[in-house]
Amino acid sequence: LDKGMRPEIKSTTLKKYGVTPPDTITLKNEDLALIALDSDEEEKEFWLAWHNFYVITRYNHSALYAMAAYQLSQRIKELR
């Protein structure tokens, strides 16, 4: 399933491999990317990424940069 950051994997295909989103997210048969990030515990964290995540990585190719932009946006949303 190593497709990079471009969302090219159907959510139904991910489901066949046992990848399921949190209950707060409803998926249709849409294109996603499965991103693996290193965590503090020397393990991987896996994230589902949509097209907007990919767009951020076109500016800076780092998945960590895109994740920081996402987490910052969520924090700003919480403070509003």
mmCIF file as gemmi writes it, N, C-alpha and C atoms, coordinates in Angstrom:
data_model
loop_
_atom_site.group_PDB
_atom_site.id
_atom_site.type_symbol
_atom_site.label_atom_id
_atom_site.label_alt_id
_atom_site.label_comp_id
_atom_site.label_asym_id
_atom_site.label_entity_id
_atom_site.label_seq_id
_atom_site.pdbx_PDB_ins_code
_atom_site.Cartn_x
_atom_site.Cartn_y
_atom_site.Cartn_z
_atom_site.occupancy
_atom_site.B_iso_or_equiv
_atom_site.pdbx_formal_charge
_atom_site.auth_seq_id
_atom_site.auth_asym_id
_atom_site.pdbx_PDB_model_num
ATOM 1 N N . LEU Axp A 1 ? 0.809 -1.214 0 1 0 ? 1 A 1
ATOM 2 C CA . LEU Axp A 1 ? 0 0 0 1 0 ? 1 A 1
ATOM 3 C C . LEU Axp A 1 ? 0.845 1.268 0 1 0 ? 1 A 1
ATOM 4 N N . ASP Axp A 2 ? 2.113 1.195 -0.356 1 0 ? 2 A 1
ATOM 5 C CA . ASP Axp A 2 ? 2.973 2.374 -0.335 1 0 ? 2 A 1
ATOM 6 C C . ASP Axp A 2 ? 2.746 3.2 -1.591 1 0 ? 2 A 1
ATOM 7 N N . LYS Axp A 3 ? 1.857 4.176 -1.522 1 0 ? 3 A 1
ATOM 8 C CA . LYS Axp A 3 ? 1.511 5.013 -2.666 1 0 ? 3 A 1
ATOM 9 C C . LYS Axp A 3 ? 2.022 6.432 -2.502 1 0 ? 3 A 1
ATOM 10 N N . GLY Axp A 4 ? 2.726 6.744 -1.425 1 0 ? 4 A 1
ATOM 11 C CA . GLY Axp A 4 ? 3.158 8.111 -1.206 1 0 ? 4 A 1
ATOM 12 C C . GLY Axp A 4 ? 2.05 8.943 -0.598 1 0 ? 4 A 1
ATOM 13 N N . MET Axp A 5 ? 2.137 10.257 -0.778 1 0 ? 5 A 1
ATOM 14 C CA . MET Axp A 5 ? 1.169 11.146 -0.139 1 0 ? 5 A 1
ATOM 15 C C . MET Axp A 5 ? -0.005 11.508 -1.04 1 0 ? 5 A 1
ATOM 16 N N . ARG Axp A 6 ? 0.08 11.19 -2.316 1 0 ? 6 A 1
ATOM 17 C CA . ARG Axp A 6 ? -1.045 11.476 -3.209 1 0 ? 6 A 1
ATOM 18 C C . ARG Axp A 6 ? -2.185 10.517 -2.857 1 0 ? 6 A 1
ATOM 19 N N . PRO Axp A 7 ? -3.383 11.051 -2.644 1 0 ? 7 A 1
ATOM 20 C CA . PRO Axp A 7 ? -4.512 10.165 -2.306 1 0 ? 7 A 1
ATOM 21 C C . PRO Axp A 7 ? -4.953 9.347 -3.52 1 0 ? 7 A 1
ATOM 22 N N . GLU Axp A 8 ? -4.51 8.086 -3.559 1 0 ? 8 A 1
ATOM 23 C CA . GLU Axp A 8 ? -4.799 7.218 -4.695 1 0 ? 8 A 1
ATOM 24 C C . GLU Axp A 8 ? -5.392 5.869 -4.292 1 0 ? 8 A 1
ATOM 25 N N . ILE Axp A 9 ? -5.668 5.703 -3.013 1 0 ? 9 A 1
ATOM 26 C CA . ILE Axp A 9 ? -6.192 4.423 -2.543 1 0 ? 9 A 1
ATOM 27 C C . ILE Axp A 9 ? -7.661 4.631 -2.158 1 0 ? 9 A 1
ATOM 28 N N . LYS Axp A 10 ? -8.534 3.842 -2.728 1 0 ? 10 A 1
ATOM 29 C CA . LYS Axp A 10 ? -9.953 3.938 -2.384 1 0 ? 10 A 1
ATOM 30 C C . LYS Axp A 10 ? -10.162 3.535 -0.922 1 0 ? 10 A 1
ATOM 31 N N . SER Axp A 11 ? -11.052 4.25 -0.264 1 0 ? 11 A 1
ATOM 32 C CA . SER Axp A 11 ? -11.323 3.948 1.138 1 0 ? 11 A 1
ATOM 33 C C . SER Axp A 11 ? -11.847 2.526 1.31 1 0 ? 11 A 1
ATOM 34 N N . THR Axp A 12 ? -12.552 2.013 0.313 1 0 ? 12 A 1
ATOM 35 C CA . THR Axp A 12 ? -13.038 0.633 0.4 1 0 ? 12 A 1
ATOM 36 C C . THR Axp A 12 ? -11.877 -0.362 0.352 1 0 ? 12 A 1
ATOM 37 N N . THR Axp A 13 ? -10.814 -0.046 -0.381 1 0 ? 13 A 1
ATOM 38 C CA . THR Axp A 13 ? -9.628 -0.9 -0.426 1 0 ? 13 A 1
ATOM 39 C C . THR Axp A 13 ? -8.932 -0.893 0.928 1 0 ? 13 A 1
ATOM 40 N N . LEU Axp A 14 ? -8.798 0.287 1.527 1 0 ? 14 A 1
ATOM 41 C CA . LEU Axp A 14 ? -8.187 0.376 2.852 1 0 ? 14 A 1
ATOM 42 C C . LEU Axp A 14 ? -8.972 -0.449 3.868 1 0 ? 14 A 1
ATOM 43 N N . LYS Axp A 15 ? -10.289 -0.396 3.751 1 0 ? 15 A 1
ATOM 44 C CA . LYS Axp A 15 ? -11.137 -1.158 4.678 1 0 ? 15 A 1
ATOM 45 C C . LYS Axp A 15 ? -10.867 -2.656 4.551 1 0 ? 15 A 1
ATOM 46 N N . LYS Axp A 16 ? -10.615 -3.133 3.333 1 0 ? 16 A 1
ATOM 47 C CA . LYS Axp A 16 ? -10.294 -4.553 3.124 1 0 ? 16 A 1
ATOM 48 C C . LYS Axp A 16 ? -9.017 -4.948 3.859 1 0 ? 16 A 1
ATOM 49 N N . TYR Axp A 17 ? -8.091 -3.992 4.028 1 0 ? 17 A 1
ATOM 50 C CA . TYR Axp A 17 ? -6.842 -4.245 4.741 1 0 ? 17 A 1
ATOM 51 C C . TYR Axp A 17 ? -6.969 -3.971 6.238 1 0 ? 17 A 1
ATOM 52 N N . GLY Axp A 18 ? -8.178 -3.657 6.7 1 0 ? 18 A 1
ATOM 53 C CA . GLY Axp A 18 ? -8.4 -3.44 8.125 1 0 ? 18 A 1
ATOM 54 C C . GLY Axp A 18 ? -8.156 -2.017 8.586 1 0 ? 18 A 1
ATOM 55 N N . VAL Axp A 19 ? -8.011 -1.084 7.65 1 0 ? 19 A 1
ATOM 56 C CA . VAL Axp A 19 ? -7.793 0.32 8.007 1 0 ? 19 A 1
ATOM 57 C C . VAL Axp A 19 ? -9.155 0.988 8.12 1 0 ? 19 A 1
ATOM 58 N N . THR Axp A 20 ? -9.491 1.427 9.325 1 0 ? 20 A 1
ATOM 59 C CA . THR Axp A 20 ? -10.781 2.074 9.544 1 0 ? 20 A 1
ATOM 60 C C . THR Axp A 20 ? -10.557 3.422 10.214 1 0 ? 20 A 1
ATOM 61 N N . PRO Axp A 21 ? -11.352 4.422 9.828 1 0 ? 21 A 1
ATOM 62 C CA . PRO Axp A 21 ? -11.218 5.749 10.433 1 0 ? 21 A 1
ATOM 63 C C . PRO Axp A 21 ? -11.901 5.796 11.792 1 0 ? 21 A 1
ATOM 64 N N . PRO Axp A 22 ? -11.649 6.851 12.548 1 0 ? 22 A 1
ATOM 65 C CA . PRO Axp A 22 ? -12.398 7.037 13.804 1 0 ? 22 A 1
ATOM 66 C C . PRO Axp A 22 ? -13.901 7.13 13.511 1 0 ? 22 A 1
ATOM 67 N N . ASP Axp A 23 ? -14.701 6.871 14.511 1 0 ? 23 A 1
ATOM 68 C CA . ASP Axp A 23 ? -16.162 6.897 14.342 1 0 ? 23 A 1
ATOM 69 C C . ASP Axp A 23 ? -16.685 8.255 13.904 1 0 ? 23 A 1
ATOM 70 N N . THR Axp A 24 ? -15.936 9.313 14.14 1 0 ? 24 A 1
ATOM 71 C CA . THR Axp A 24 ? -16.406 10.664 13.787 1 0 ? 24 A 1
ATOM 72 C C . THR Axp A 24 ? -16.276 10.958 12.3 1 0 ? 24 A 1
ATOM 73 N N . ILE Axp A 25 ? -15.64 10.065 11.546 1 0 ? 25 A 1
ATOM 74 C CA . ILE Axp A 25 ? -15.437 10.284 10.113 1 0 ? 25 A 1
ATOM 75 C C . ILE Axp A 25 ? -16.243 9.264 9.325 1 0 ? 25 A 1
ATOM 76 N N . THR Axp A 26 ? -17.046 9.752 8.401 1 0 ? 26 A 1
ATOM 77 C CA . THR Axp A 26 ? -17.809 8.883 7.52 1 0 ? 26 A 1
ATOM 78 C C . THR Axp A 26 ? -17.153 8.92 6.144 1 0 ? 26 A 1
ATOM 79 N N . LEU Axp A 27 ? -16.781 7.752 5.652 1 0 ? 27 A 1
ATOM 80 C CA . LEU Axp A 27 ? -16.134 7.677 4.352 1 0 ? 27 A 1
ATOM 81 C C . LEU Axp A 27 ? -17.098 7.16 3.299 1 0 ? 27 A 1
ATOM 82 N N . LYS Axp A 28 ? -16.992 7.762 2.128 1 0 ? 28 A 1
ATOM 83 C CA . LYS Axp A 28 ? -17.624 7.201 0.941 1 0 ? 28 A 1
ATOM 84 C C . LYS Axp A 28 ? -16.491 6.486 0.216 1 0 ? 28 A 1
ATOM 85 N N . ASN Axp A 29 ? -16.697 6.02 -0.968 1 0 ? 29 A 1
ATOM 86 C CA . ASN Axp A 29 ? -15.62 5.38 -1.722 1 0 ? 29 A 1
ATOM 87 C C . ASN Axp A 29 ? -14.754 6.468 -2.35 1 0 ? 29 A 1
ATOM 88 N N . GLU Axp A 30 ? -13.924 7.092 -1.525 1 0 ? 30 A 1
ATOM 89 C CA . GLU Axp A 30 ? -13.113 8.216 -1.968 1 0 ? 30 A 1
ATOM 90 C C . GLU Axp A 30 ? -11.635 7.865 -1.929 1 0 ? 30 A 1
ATOM 91 N N . ASP Axp A 31 ? -10.835 8.656 -2.632 1 0 ? 31 A 1
ATOM 92 C CA . ASP Axp A 31 ? -9.394 8.432 -2.646 1 0 ? 31 A 1
ATOM 93 C C . ASP Axp A 31 ? -8.749 9.021 -1.401 1 0 ? 31 A 1
ATOM 94 N N . LEU Axp A 32 ? -7.889 8.214 -0.781 1 0 ? 32 A 1
ATOM 95 C CA . LEU Axp A 32 ? -7.166 8.622 0.418 1 0 ? 32 A 1
ATOM 96 C C . LEU Axp A 32 ? -5.71 8.204 0.285 1 0 ? 32 A 1
ATOM 97 N N . ALA Axp A 33 ? -4.887 8.742 1.149 1 0 ? 33 A 1
ATOM 98 C CA . ALA Axp A 33 ? -3.514 8.279 1.302 1 0 ? 33 A 1
ATOM 99 C C . ALA Axp A 33 ? -3.365 7.77 2.727 1 0 ? 33 A 1
ATOM 100 N N . LEU Axp A 34 ? -2.548 6.777 2.905 1 0 ? 34 A 1
ATOM 101 C CA . LEU Axp A 34 ? -2.239 6.268 4.232 1 0 ? 34 A 1
ATOM 102 C C . LEU Axp A 34 ? -0.815 6.71 4.542 1 0 ? 34 A 1
ATOM 103 N N . ILE Axp A 35 ? -0.685 7.602 5.52 1 0 ? 35 A 1
ATOM 104 C CA . ILE Axp A 35 ? 0.599 8.205 5.85 1 0 ? 35 A 1
ATOM 105 C C . ILE Axp A 35 ? 1.124 7.587 7.146 1 0 ? 35 A 1
ATOM 106 N N . ALA Axp A 36 ? 2.38 7.162 7.141 1 0 ? 36 A 1
ATOM 107 C CA . ALA Axp A 36 ? 3.033 6.621 8.334 1 0 ? 36 A 1
ATOM 108 C C . ALA Axp A 36 ? 4.02 7.655 8.853 1 0 ? 36 A 1
ATOM 109 N N . LEU Axp A 37 ? 3.848 8.052 10.1 1 0 ? 37 A 1
ATOM 110 C CA . LEU Axp A 37 ? 4.744 9.023 10.735 1 0 ? 37 A 1
ATOM 111 C C . LEU Axp A 37 ? 5.404 8.383 11.948 1 0 ? 37 A 1
ATOM 112 N N . ASP Axp A 38 ? 6.663 8.729 12.185 1 0 ? 38 A 1
ATOM 113 C CA . ASP Axp A 38 ? 7.343 8.25 13.388 1 0 ? 38 A 1
ATOM 114 C C . ASP Axp A 38 ? 6.735 8.939 14.6 1 0 ? 38 A 1
ATOM 115 N N . SER Axp A 39 ? 6.547 8.18 15.678 1 0 ? 39 A 1
ATOM 116 C CA . SER Axp A 39 ? 6.01 8.756 16.911 1 0 ? 39 A 1
ATOM 117 C C . SER Axp A 39 ? 7.102 8.788 17.968 1 0 ? 39 A 1
ATOM 118 N N . ASP Axp A 40 ? 6.792 9.366 19.105 1 0 ? 40 A 1
ATOM 119 C CA . ASP Axp A 40 ? 7.759 9.475 20.2 1 0 ? 40 A 1
ATOM 120 C C . ASP Axp A 40 ? 8.171 8.117 20.755 1 0 ? 40 A 1
ATOM 121 N N . GLU Axp A 41 ? 7.32 7.136 20.631 1 0 ? 41 A 1
ATOM 122 C CA . GLU Axp A 41 ? 7.595 5.811 21.194 1 0 ? 41 A 1
ATOM 123 C C . GLU Axp A 41 ? 8.337 4.909 20.222 1 0 ? 41 A 1
ATOM 124 N N . GLU Axp A 42 ? 9.007 5.451 19.236 1 0 ? 42 A 1
ATOM 125 C CA . GLU Axp A 42 ? 9.741 4.703 18.222 1 0 ? 42 A 1
ATOM 126 C C . GLU Axp A 42 ? 8.844 3.734 17.463 1 0 ? 42 A 1
ATOM 127 N N . GLU Axp A 43 ? 7.607 4.061 17.357 1 0 ? 43 A 1
ATOM 128 C CA . GLU Axp A 43 ? 6.65 3.292 16.57 1 0 ? 43 A 1
ATOM 129 C C . GLU Axp A 43 ? 6.103 4.212 15.497 1 0 ? 43 A 1
ATOM 130 N N . LYS Axp A 44 ? 5.269 3.663 14.649 1 0 ? 44 A 1
ATOM 131 C CA . LYS Axp A 44 ? 4.642 4.467 13.598 1 0 ? 44 A 1
ATOM 132 C C . LYS Axp A 44 ? 3.227 4.853 14.003 1 0 ? 44 A 1
ATOM 133 N N . GLU Axp A 45 ? 2.825 6.063 13.624 1 0 ? 45 A 1
ATOM 134 C CA . GLU Axp A 45 ? 1.432 6.499 13.709 1 0 ? 45 A 1
ATOM 135 C C . GLU Axp A 45 ? 0.925 6.512 12.287 1 0 ? 45 A 1
ATOM 136 N N . PHE Axp A 46 ? -0.262 5.986 12.068 1 0 ? 46 A 1
ATOM 137 C CA . PHE Axp A 46 ? -0.833 5.965 10.734 1 0 ? 46 A 1
ATOM 138 C C . PHE Axp A 46 ? -1.998 6.932 10.663 1 0 ? 46 A 1
ATOM 139 N N . TRP Axp A 47 ? -2.006 7.743 9.616 1 0 ? 47 A 1
ATOM 140 C CA . TRP Axp A 47 ? -3.031 8.758 9.411 1 0 ? 47 A 1
ATOM 141 C C . TRP Axp A 47 ? -3.629 8.598 8.026 1 0 ? 47 A 1
ATOM 142 N N . LEU Axp A 48 ? -4.931 8.826 7.94 1 0 ? 48 A 1
ATOM 143 C CA . LEU Axp A 48 ? -5.588 8.91 6.642 1 0 ? 48 A 1
ATOM 144 C C . LEU Axp A 48 ? -5.478 10.347 6.163 1 0 ? 48 A 1
ATOM 145 N N . ALA Axp A 49 ? -5.149 10.519 4.898 1 0 ? 49 A 1
ATOM 146 C CA . ALA Axp A 49 ? -4.977 11.862 4.354 1 0 ? 49 A 1
ATOM 147 C C . ALA Axp A 49 ? -5.835 12.035 3.107 1 0 ? 49 A 1
ATOM 148 N N . TRP Axp A 50 ? -6.475 13.191 3.028 1 0 ? 50 A 1
ATOM 149 C CA . TRP Axp A 50 ? -7.284 13.552 1.879 1 0 ? 50 A 1
ATOM 150 C C . TRP Axp A 50 ? -6.476 14.458 0.956 1 0 ? 50 A 1
ATOM 151 N N . HIS Axp A 51 ? -7.118 14.958 -0.066 1 0 ? 51 A 1
ATOM 152 C CA . HIS Axp A 51 ? -6.464 15.784 -1.084 1 0 ? 51 A 1
ATOM 153 C C . HIS Axp A 51 ? -5.807 17.03 -0.478 1 0 ? 51 A 1
ATOM 154 N N . ASN Axp A 52 ? -6.417 17.658 0.516 1 0 ? 52 A 1
ATOM 155 C CA . ASN Axp A 52 ? -5.837 18.875 1.105 1 0 ? 52 A 1
ATOM 156 C C . ASN Axp A 52 ? -4.464 18.612 1.716 1 0 ? 52 A 1
ATOM 157 N N . PHE Axp A 53 ? -4.27 17.449 2.313 1 0 ? 53 A 1
ATOM 158 C CA . PHE Axp A 53 ? -2.968 17.085 2.861 1 0 ? 53 A 1
ATOM 159 C C . PHE Axp A 53 ? -1.938 17.018 1.736 1 0 ? 53 A 1
ATOM 160 N N . TYR Axp A 54 ? -2.334 16.405 0.636 1 0 ? 54 A 1
ATOM 161 C CA . TYR Axp A 54 ? -1.456 16.311 -0.526 1 0 ? 54 A 1
ATOM 162 C C . TYR Axp A 54 ? -1.094 17.697 -1.053 1 0 ? 54 A 1
ATOM 163 N N . VAL Axp A 55 ? -2.081 18.599 -1.101 1 0 ? 55 A 1
ATOM 164 C CA . VAL Axp A 55 ? -1.833 19.96 -1.593 1 0 ? 55 A 1
ATOM 165 C C . VAL Axp A 55 ? -0.775 20.652 -0.733 1 0 ? 55 A 1
ATOM 166 N N . ILE Axp A 56 ? -0.864 20.5 0.577 1 0 ? 56 A 1
ATOM 167 C CA . ILE Axp A 56 ? 0.131 21.097 1.471 1 0 ? 56 A 1
ATOM 168 C C . ILE Axp A 56 ? 1.524 20.548 1.163 1 0 ? 56 A 1
ATOM 169 N N . THR Axp A 57 ? 1.61 19.258 0.85 1 0 ? 57 A 1
ATOM 170 C CA . THR Axp A 57 ? 2.924 18.669 0.576 1 0 ? 57 A 1
ATOM 171 C C . THR Axp A 57 ? 3.487 19.072 -0.781 1 0 ? 57 A 1
ATOM 172 N N . ARG Axp A 58 ? 2.707 19.715 -1.601 1 0 ? 58 A 1
ATOM 173 C CA . ARG Axp A 58 ? 3.25 20.224 -2.872 1 0 ? 58 A 1
ATOM 174 C C . ARG Axp A 58 ? 4.101 21.461 -2.602 1 0 ? 58 A 1
ATOM 175 N N . TYR Axp A 59 ? 3.789 22.197 -1.54 1 0 ? 59 A 1
ATOM 176 C CA . TYR Axp A 59 ? 4.578 23.369 -1.149 1 0 ? 59 A 1
ATOM 177 C C . TYR Axp A 59 ? 5.86 22.921 -0.459 1 0 ? 59 A 1
ATOM 178 N N . ASN Axp A 60 ? 5.726 21.978 0.459 1 0 ? 60 A 1
ATOM 179 C CA . ASN Axp A 60 ? 6.859 21.431 1.197 1 0 ? 60 A 1
ATOM 180 C C . ASN Axp A 60 ? 6.635 19.926 1.245 1 0 ? 60 A 1
ATOM 181 N N . HIS Axp A 61 ? 7.522 19.141 0.694 1 0 ? 61 A 1
ATOM 182 C CA . HIS Axp A 61 ? 7.313 17.707 0.494 1 0 ? 61 A 1
ATOM 183 C C . HIS Axp A 61 ? 7.341 16.868 1.766 1 0 ? 61 A 1
ATOM 184 N N . SER Axp A 62 ? 7.5 17.492 2.896 1 0 ? 62 A 1
ATOM 185 C CA . SER Axp A 62 ? 7.574 16.758 4.157 1 0 ? 62 A 1
ATOM 186 C C . SER Axp A 62 ? 6.185 16.453 4.712 1 0 ? 62 A 1
ATOM 187 N N . ALA Axp A 63 ? 5.955 15.179 5.019 1 0 ? 63 A 1
ATOM 188 C CA . ALA Axp A 63 ? 4.695 14.804 5.677 1 0 ? 63 A 1
ATOM 189 C C . ALA Axp A 63 ? 4.615 15.437 7.058 1 0 ? 63 A 1
ATOM 190 N N . LEU Axp A 64 ? 5.761 15.604 7.719 1 0 ? 64 A 1
ATOM 191 C CA . LEU Axp A 64 ? 5.761 16.235 9.038 1 0 ? 64 A 1
ATOM 192 C C . LEU Axp A 64 ? 5.332 17.698 8.947 1 0 ? 64 A 1
ATOM 193 N N . TYR Axp A 65 ? 5.748 18.395 7.904 1 0 ? 65 A 1
ATOM 194 C CA . TYR Axp A 65 ? 5.324 19.785 7.687 1 0 ? 65 A 1
ATOM 195 C C . TYR Axp A 65 ? 3.807 19.842 7.502 1 0 ? 65 A 1
ATOM 196 N N . ALA Axp A 66 ? 3.288 18.975 6.666 1 0 ? 66 A 1
ATOM 197 C CA . ALA Axp A 66 ? 1.839 18.957 6.413 1 0 ? 66 A 1
ATOM 198 C C . ALA Axp A 66 ? 1.078 18.621 7.684 1 0 ? 66 A 1
ATOM 199 N N . MET Axp A 67 ? 1.597 17.688 8.481 1 0 ? 67 A 1
ATOM 200 C CA . MET Axp A 67 ? 0.934 17.325 9.738 1 0 ? 67 A 1
ATOM 201 C C . MET Axp A 67 ? 0.957 18.498 10.706 1 0 ? 67 A 1
ATOM 202 N N . ALA Axp A 68 ? 2.067 19.231 10.753 1 0 ? 68 A 1
ATOM 203 C CA . ALA Axp A 68 ? 2.14 20.407 11.629 1 0 ? 68 A 1
ATOM 204 C C . ALA Axp A 68 ? 1.117 21.453 11.196 1 0 ? 68 A 1
ATOM 205 N N . ALA Axp A 69 ? 0.965 21.653 9.892 1 0 ? 69 A 1
ATOM 206 C CA . ALA Axp A 69 ? -0.035 22.605 9.386 1 0 ? 69 A 1
ATOM 207 C C . ALA Axp A 69 ? -1.44 22.154 9.777 1 0 ? 69 A 1
ATOM 208 N N . TYR Axp A 70 ? -1.713 20.869 9.664 1 0 ? 70 A 1
ATOM 209 C CA . TYR Axp A 70 ? -3.017 20.327 10.057 1 0 ? 70 A 1
ATOM 210 C C . TYR Axp A 70 ? -3.262 20.525 11.553 1 0 ? 70 A 1
ATOM 211 N N . GLN Axp A 71 ? -2.281 20.155 12.377 1 0 ? 71 A 1
ATOM 212 C CA . GLN Axp A 71 ? -2.461 20.268 13.818 1 0 ? 71 A 1
ATOM 213 C C . GLN Axp A 71 ? -2.61 21.718 14.252 1 0 ? 71 A 1
ATOM 214 N N . LEU Axp A 72 ? -1.893 22.623 13.612 1 0 ? 72 A 1
ATOM 215 C CA . LEU Axp A 72 ? -2.057 24.05 13.898 1 0 ? 72 A 1
ATOM 216 C C . LEU Axp A 72 ? -3.468 24.509 13.547 1 0 ? 72 A 1
ATOM 217 N N . SER Axp A 73 ? -3.976 24.065 12.404 1 0 ? 73 A 1
ATOM 218 C CA . SER Axp A 73 ? -5.334 24.461 12.007 1 0 ? 73 A 1
ATOM 219 C C . SER Axp A 73 ? -6.372 23.946 13.005 1 0 ? 73 A 1
ATOM 220 N N . GLN Axp A 74 ? -6.17 22.733 13.518 1 0 ? 74 A 1
ATOM 221 C CA . GLN Axp A 74 ? -7.1 22.187 14.5 1 0 ? 74 A 1
ATOM 222 C C . GLN Axp A 74 ? -7.056 22.969 15.807 1 0 ? 74 A 1
ATOM 223 N N . ARG Axp A 75 ? -5.872 23.379 16.207 1 0 ? 75 A 1
ATOM 224 C CA . ARG Axp A 75 ? -5.726 24.175 17.443 1 0 ? 75 A 1
ATOM 225 C C . ARG Axp A 75 ? -6.396 25.53 17.288 1 0 ? 75 A 1
ATOM 226 N N . ILE Axp A 76 ? -6.209 26.168 16.144 1 0 ? 76 A 1
ATOM 227 C CA . ILE Axp A 76 ? -6.861 27.464 15.885 1 0 ? 76 A 1
ATOM 228 C C . ILE Axp A 76 ? -8.372 27.283 15.902 1 0 ? 76 A 1
ATOM 229 N N . LYS Axp A 77 ? -8.856 26.206 15.312 1 0 ? 77 A 1
ATOM 230 C CA . LYS Axp A 77 ? -10.3 25.919 15.298 1 0 ? 77 A 1
ATOM 231 C C . LYS Axp A 77 ? -10.838 25.76 16.731 1 0 ? 77 A 1
ATOM 232 N N . GLU Axp A 78 ? -10.067 25.075 17.583 1 0 ? 78 A 1
ATOM 233 C CA . GLU Axp A 78 ? -10.48 24.887 18.988 1 0 ? 78 A 1
ATOM 234 C C . GLU Axp A 78 ? -10.574 26.22 19.735 1 0 ? 78 A 1
ATOM 235 N N . LEU Axp A 79 ? -9.67 27.14 19.434 1 0 ? 79 A 1
ATOM 236 C CA . LEU Axp A 79 ? -9.62 28.411 20.158 1 0 ? 79 A 1
ATOM 237 C C . LEU Axp A 79 ? -10.649 29.428 19.677 1 0 ? 79 A 1
ATOM 238 N N . ARG Axp A 80 ? -11.292 29.177 18.567 1 0 ? 80 A 1
ATOM 239 C CA . ARG Axp A 80 ? -12.28 30.116 18.042 1 0 ? 80 A 1
ATOM 240 C C . ARG Axp A 80 ? -13.558 30.074 18.816 1 0 ? 80 A 1
